Amino acid sequence: MKIAWGITGAGHLLQDSVEILEMLSMDHKITVFLSRAGEEVLKMYGLFERITSVTGGYYQELVTEAEQKSSYPIAGRFSLGKYDLLVVSPTTSNTIGKIVNGIADTLITNIIAQAGKGRVKTYVIPVDLELGNIETVLPSKLELEICQNCETCEAAAACPSTAISPGVEINLLQCQGCGVCQMACSFDAIKGGKKIKIHMRDVDIRNTRKLYEFEDLEVLRHPLEIKNLI
């Protein structure tokens, strides 16, 4: 089976999405489509290399928004029905807001639109699904109340991407999520995988509900559901 998998810029459900993608790649050809934010967030969480390790070859490409420019020529595969299935997981509220309003000005929204025109079955896994709070995981974070402002910051010295400003913050756009800084800091001032609760906005939940009206598109709650559908 030829599967297209889109990843947007959400940290919630990202690890789960990558794990299911890896599992499916053992039996199917998967092309991975990354939004600009999706590429950045994968790197922040240290998951980008896992995506590159399961791609390579025809219909197993790693497709980025930067490479596709503004015309997204590869989206033509969807209008021609070249894929058996499109999965978008995780899907941000921003992406869903554009989908339900017919806007296709990004790589991910464009392939979803073209999948609809090509009658390619699409599964969307939103991060904003129900009202209330959800628990999610942060990438690496410098805890300023723990940081000792050492004259020589061991974490900054160890960081291979110079992403740490000692006593200030971690530049997540430079961070590769390697975890070296966490091991280097003697005071355990850098945390990875910290859990926080975030509140779902009403407008995002309303937009997600509109997805149920789309033809050939199904909303799923978790990436694990994909296993039972393929």
RAFEN-V662064 format. One record per run of one state. SS is the DSSP state (alpha for helix, beta for strand, coil for the rest). FROM is the first residue (numbers start at 1). TO is the last residue. If there is no record, write none. Layout:
SS&FROM&TO / SS&FROM&TO
This chain:
coil&1&1 / beta&2&7 / coil&8&13 / alpha&14&24 / coil&25&28 / beta&29&34 / coil&35&35 / alpha&36&44 / coil&45&47 / alpha&48&53 / coil&54&61 / beta&62&64 / alpha&65&68 / coil&69&72 / alpha&73&79 / coil&80&84 / beta&85&91 / coil&92&92 / alpha&93&100 / coil&101&106 / alpha&107&117 / coil&118&121 / beta&122&126 / coil&127&131 / beta&132&137 / coil&138&140 / beta&141&142 / coil&143&153 / alpha&154&158 / coil&159&163 / beta&164&165 / coil&166&168 / beta&169&170 / coil&171&179 / alpha&180&184 / coil&185&189 / beta&190&191 / coil&192&194 / beta&195&200 / coil&201&201 / alpha&202&213 / coil&214&216 / beta&217&220 / coil&221&223 / alpha&224&229 / coil&230&230
